[in-house]
Amino acid sequence: MLTPLQTRKLSRAFKLFDVDQNGFMERADCELVVSATTKAMGYALGSPEYTTYANEYMAGWENLLQLGDSDGDQRLTKEEFCVAYAKMMAQPEQFNTVIMGVIQVIVTLWDSNKDGKVSQAEYAAYMVAFHVTPAEAAEAFRRLDLNGDGYLSQEELLQNAREFFLSDDPQAPGNWLVGPY
């Protein structure tokens, strides 16, 4: 069962993932996310980066749909979305495989210049594609940069992702993974 803080964070994520803002997360929203974020990061349709990200993201969508689509309509309400994540978070092996697998692909995607770390500009390009404002992305980056070196390492991002999903500490930096919550 989700805590109120986890529900608040996941509700924020749902709002971002419901790209057309029709109150449902649907396959079309996922396709729009993949298209917008890969374009923002400079990856062309059909490139290896695009294909890897699209495959991982859509596999994650299928897992969420399977876990949360209680009425079989092939879309998720915010409540179904939260239920799906709660089920996944309750199964550590599935959480690590599905969610952390997608996060690792995203981290690789963010590092568009392949220097092994994510700059504020790289993070902001991705987040702005989700309609997070540049100011929100800058504040989130500041909070996520755990060692204050101006970059997000893969370790920092994975720790932040775990906190986003699993932590009930309102002060956890990972709460800012998708912007203000």
C-alpha positions as CSV (number, residue, x, y, z in Angstrom):
1,M,0.0,0.0,0.0
2,L,1.3,3.4,-0.9
3,T,1.9,6.1,1.7
4,P,0.4,9.6,1.1
5,L,3.8,10.9,0.0
6,Q,4.3,8.1,-2.5
7,T,0.8,8.7,-3.8
8,R,1.7,12.4,-4.2
9,K,4.9,11.7,-6.1
10,L,3.3,9.1,-8.3
11,S,0.4,11.5,-9.0
12,R,2.9,14.1,-10.2
13,A,4.5,11.4,-12.5
14,F,1.1,10.4,-13.8
15,K,0.3,14.1,-14.7
16,L,3.6,14.2,-16.7
17,F,3.0,10.8,-18.4
18,D,-0.6,11.7,-19.3
19,V,0.8,13.8,-22.1
20,D,-2.5,14.8,-23.7
21,Q,-4.0,15.5,-20.2
22,N,-7.2,13.5,-20.9
23,G,-7.1,11.8,-17.4
24,F,-5.7,8.5,-18.8
25,M,-2.2,7.2,-19.5
26,E,-2.5,5.4,-22.8
27,R,-0.1,3.8,-25.3
28,A,-0.3,6.9,-27.4
29,D,1.0,9.0,-24.4
30,C,3.9,6.6,-24.1
31,E,4.7,6.9,-27.8
32,L,4.6,10.7,-27.4
33,V,6.9,10.6,-24.4
34,V,9.4,8.4,-26.4
35,S,9.2,10.7,-29.4
36,A,9.5,14.0,-27.5
37,T,12.3,12.9,-25.1
38,T,14.4,11.2,-27.8
39,K,14.0,14.3,-30.0
40,A,15.0,16.6,-27.1
41,M,18.1,14.5,-26.6
42,G,19.0,14.6,-30.2
43,Y,18.3,10.9,-31.1
44,A,16.8,10.3,-34.5
45,L,13.9,7.9,-35.1
46,G,15.4,4.5,-35.8
47,S,18.8,5.2,-34.1
48,P,20.1,2.6,-31.7
49,E,19.4,4.9,-28.7
50,Y,15.9,5.6,-29.9
51,T,15.1,1.9,-30.4
52,T,16.6,0.8,-27.1
53,Y,14.7,3.5,-25.2
54,A,11.4,2.9,-27.1
55,N,11.6,-0.9,-26.4
56,E,12.4,-0.5,-22.7
57,Y,9.8,2.3,-22.2
58,M,7.0,0.4,-24.0
59,A,7.9,-2.9,-22.1
60,G,7.5,-0.9,-18.9
61,W,4.2,0.4,-20.1
62,E,3.0,-3.1,-20.8
63,N,4.0,-4.2,-17.3
64,L,2.1,-1.3,-15.8
65,L,-0.9,-2.0,-17.9
66,Q,-0.9,-5.6,-16.9
67,L,-0.7,-4.7,-13.2
68,G,-3.1,-1.8,-13.1
69,D,-5.7,-2.0,-15.9
70,S,-8.6,-3.2,-13.7
71,D,-11.3,-2.7,-16.3
72,G,-9.4,-4.0,-19.4
73,D,-9.7,-0.7,-21.3
74,Q,-6.0,-0.6,-22.2
75,R,-5.4,2.6,-20.4
76,L,-4.7,3.7,-16.8
77,T,-6.5,6.2,-14.6
78,K,-4.3,7.9,-12.0
79,E,-5.7,5.5,-9.4
80,E,-4.9,2.5,-11.6
81,F,-1.4,3.9,-12.3
82,C,-0.8,4.2,-8.6
83,V,-2.1,0.7,-8.0
84,A,0.2,-0.7,-10.7
85,Y,3.3,1.0,-9.2
86,A,2.3,-0.2,-5.7
87,K,2.1,-3.8,-6.9
88,M,5.4,-3.4,-8.7
89,M,7.2,-1.8,-5.7
90,A,5.9,-4.6,-3.5
91,Q,7.8,-7.1,-5.7
92,P,11.5,-6.2,-5.4
93,E,12.7,-8.4,-8.2
94,Q,10.1,-7.0,-10.6
95,F,10.7,-3.5,-9.5
96,N,14.5,-3.9,-10.1
97,T,14.0,-5.5,-13.5
98,V,11.3,-3.3,-14.9
99,I,11.5,0.1,-13.2
100,M,15.3,0.3,-12.5
101,G,15.9,-1.2,-16.0
102,V,14.0,1.7,-17.6
103,I,15.8,4.2,-15.3
104,Q,19.2,2.8,-16.4
105,V,18.2,3.3,-20.1
106,I,17.0,6.8,-19.3
107,V,20.3,7.6,-17.6
108,T,22.2,6.4,-20.6
109,L,19.9,8.5,-22.9
110,W,20.4,11.6,-20.8
111,D,24.1,11.4,-21.2
112,S,23.9,12.5,-24.8
113,N,27.6,13.4,-25.0
114,K,28.6,10.0,-23.6
115,D,31.0,11.5,-20.9
116,G,29.6,9.2,-18.2
117,K,27.6,11.8,-16.4
118,V,24.5,13.9,-16.8
119,S,24.9,17.7,-16.9
120,Q,22.2,20.1,-15.9
121,A,21.6,20.9,-19.6
122,E,21.2,17.2,-20.5
123,Y,18.7,16.7,-17.6
124,A,16.8,19.8,-18.4
125,A,16.4,18.9,-22.1
126,Y,14.7,15.7,-21.1
127,M,12.5,17.2,-18.4
128,V,11.4,20.1,-20.5
129,A,10.1,17.6,-23.1
130,F,7.7,16.5,-20.3
131,H,6.5,20.1,-19.9
132,V,8.5,20.6,-16.7
133,T,9.6,24.3,-16.7
134,P,13.3,25.1,-17.0
135,A,13.1,26.6,-13.5
136,E,11.6,23.4,-12.1
137,A,14.2,21.3,-13.9
138,A,17.0,23.5,-12.5
139,E,15.7,23.2,-9.0
140,A,15.2,19.4,-9.4
141,F,18.7,19.0,-10.7
142,R,20.2,21.0,-7.8
143,R,18.4,18.7,-5.3
144,L,19.4,15.5,-7.2
145,D,23.1,16.4,-7.5
146,L,23.9,14.7,-4.2
147,N,27.6,15.6,-4.2
148,G,27.2,19.1,-5.6
149,D,29.7,18.6,-8.5
150,G,27.4,19.9,-11.1
151,Y,26.7,16.5,-12.7
152,L,24.5,13.5,-12.0
153,S,26.3,10.2,-12.0
154,Q,24.6,7.0,-12.7
155,E,24.9,6.0,-9.1
156,E,23.2,9.3,-8.0
157,L,20.4,8.9,-10.5
158,L,19.8,5.3,-9.5
159,Q,19.8,6.3,-5.8
160,N,17.4,9.2,-6.5
161,A,15.1,6.9,-8.5
162,R,14.9,4.4,-5.6
163,E,14.1,7.2,-3.3
164,F,11.4,8.6,-5.6
165,F,9.6,5.3,-5.7
166,L,10.4,3.8,-2.3
167,S,11.1,6.5,0.2
168,D,8.6,8.1,2.5
169,D,11.0,10.7,3.7
170,P,9.7,14.1,2.6
171,Q,13.3,15.5,2.6
172,A,14.7,12.8,0.3
173,P,16.4,14.4,-2.7
174,G,15.0,11.6,-5.0
175,N,11.5,13.0,-4.5
176,W,12.5,15.6,-7.1
177,L,13.2,13.0,-9.9
178,V,10.4,14.3,-12.0
179,G,10.4,17.9,-10.7
180,P,8.5,19.4,-7.8
181,Y,6.0,17.1,-6.1
